[in-house]
Amino acid sequence: MDTDVSQVGWIPVALNNAVQAGSAIRVIAGTDDIALWRGKDGVAHAWENRCPHRGMRLSYGTVCGNRLRCLYHGWIYDGSGTCVAIPAHPDLTPPQTIKVRTYRCVEAGALIWISDEDNSAPAIDGHWTPCRSLHIEVAMPDLPEILKWTKVNSVRPLSTYAADVALPDQGRLILAVHPMGSKGAMLHCALPASARRDSLLSASHWLGELRSRIEQAAVV
């Protein structure tokens, strides 16, 4: 999928346990390079992975409370993406125009979702627990392409990229595909919060087999 987030609506970019409070990671969504970070208050943020100053990746930065500090020259940004401090000029109030591009970011179904649009975020009922994320070397445009490679008893679409599915052996789970353009895609899986350890292990194994089938078919 060679497109950017502004063209595809809500994308599930990580399981919610992939970003702990006080940490930042890098994710690719479509063709967009994104810094995904979580403040000490537990709120997740998704920003363009580029400091407005010198272009350093903000995913290398340090979370300070509920702010993000760039690794390069230490510029500090608040939760809205606005620069609030420049260490080299401690008496300067940074202009409000120094601001990182931000994305809408919500959590639902044990997934972190991002969007560059104003449409409604995915509504997912119930409580879910993260299971596993896997990278695949094949660019997959949407979930129907994924479901071709597995048997399901029922499918309830949650978005273009995720569905609540019931499998013959694993039972109910959320299956999500996270497109990464030329870098392939991620598969994310979440189970009901009541799932036992053996169910999580079984679903994790199933996801690994699904990845193998998709990648093997792509090279035939």
Secondary structure, 3 states (H helix, E strand, C coil): CCCCHHHCCCEEEEEHHHCCCCEEEEEEECCEEEEEEECCCCCEEEEECCCCCCCCCHHHCEEECCEEECCCCCCEECCCCEEEECCCCCCCCCCCCCECCEEEEEEECCEEEEECCCCCCCCCCCCEEEEEEEEECCCCCCHHHHHCCCCCCEEEEEECCEEEEEECCCEEEEEEEEECHHHCEEEEEEEECCCCHHHHHHHHHHHHHHHHHHHHHHCC
